[in-house]
Amino acid sequence: MDDYERTGETEAQKLDRNWDELLQELRVSQTGVQILTGFLLTLPLQPKFAELSDFQRGSYVVAISLSILATCLLITPVSMHRLLFRRRRKASLVRVGGFVAQVGLAILAMGTSAVATLIFGILFGERTGLLAGAVTLLVFAVAWLGLPLAMRRSGRSTGGP
């Protein structure tokens, strides 16, 4: 996942460290996406759900679909590890697992944006819902993409590895 070398670290140790770091990152996102998905799955069971407008139902379908997809993608590296355990595939596991995690996070950002669209749409109307969804997506894009890319471009080191 990273390009820096630690003194005396073998390639196998680097892969193990990268895998451990990926799992730590996934632990944070997996919990959140699972709670979000669980919450969204309960909404159709609420009495007021039948009163939603077509726009609100559409927002819900988009939100739950993206949330389920994000849940799948953010758990995929764990399943990959189980199926590839002890098959000497750590390099591809780290590479593909990292890619799947990045896609899962992007889908999670879109799903959260759809949730904002749904909730603000219910509370304040379609236009406000769409605006809230767009602002939410923009905030995620800046925080999860823009900031890291700006840090990468700056090329400044924090002094550590």
Buried (B, 14 or more C-beta within 10 A) or exposed (E): BEEEEEEEBEEEEBBBBBBEBBBEBBEEBBEEBBEBBEEBEEBEEEEEEEEBEEBBBBBBEBBBBBBBBBBBBBBBBEEBBEEBEEEEBBBEBBBBBBEBBEBBBBBBBBBBBBBBBBBBBBEEEBEBBBBBBEEBBEBBBEEBBEEEEEEEEEEEEEEEE
